Structure formats: structure tokens, C-alpha cells
Amino acid sequence: MLKIEIFPENVRVETRSIPSKDDKPGRTIYEQIAYAHLGGKFPIEMKLTLEKDQEPYSAGTYTPHSSSYVVNNVGGLELKRFGMLIESLDE
């Protein structure tokens, strides 16, 4: 099971803006810092993409929700690039 951890200092939304380019409009990305435990000695920093006005996840341990996986065009299992949801392991 993939374990994702959010520390108290990361319970906040970080925003970044992507400027418009060619005929594409600019947009704002909403993210939260989390840490993935991938089996090494230390967890790896990652970013969770949030929706506009979504509250940040609270501190705790999580795992990706089953709706966050997709089967790719060659039949392999992948995590969704956008729209990943996580569910608490602390409950």
C-alpha cells in the first residue's frame, strides 16, 4: 500500500500561476506538499493537486483512493496525473 504523509507545516494551499502562451489562457494551479513513502530510508516530497477553493488535507497519513487509478492505453495500471484523491489511514 502506498503511504502518503502530510505534516502539520504542510496543511496549506500553495498557488502558482502559468502565464498565457500562444492562444492558451493563463491558469492558476493549487497544490499541497505531501511526502510519499516509497520504501527507501526517507519519504519523497510530492505535490497533491487541489481544486480551486478546496480545503487542504489535514496532517496525517493517507493512501490514494481507488478512483485515483486508471488503466492506460497499453493495459498498465497508473495513478491519475490530475484529480488524484487520497483517503485517510488514521481513521
Rosetta blueprint (number, residue, H / E / L):
1 M L
2 L L
3 K E
4 I E
5 E E
6 I E
7 F L
8 P H
9 E H
10 N H
11 V L
12 R L
13 V L
14 E E
15 T E
16 R E
17 S E
18 I E
19 P L
20 S L
21 K E
22 D L
23 D L
24 K E
25 P L
26 G L
27 R E
28 T E
29 I E
30 Y E
31 E E
32 Q E
33 I E
34 A E
35 Y E
36 A E
37 H E
38 L L
39 G L
40 G L
41 K L
42 F L
43 P L
44 I E
45 E E
46 M E
47 K E
48 L E
49 T E
50 L E
51 E L
52 K L
53 D L
54 Q L
55 E L
56 P L
57 Y L
58 S L
59 A L
60 G E
61 T E
62 Y E
63 T E
64 P E
65 H L
66 S H
67 S H
68 S H
69 Y E
70 V E
71 V E
72 N L
73 N L
74 V L
75 G L
76 G L
77 L E
78 E E
79 L E
80 K L
81 R L
82 F L
83 G L
84 M L
85 L L
86 I E
87 E E
88 S E
89 L L
90 D L
91 E L
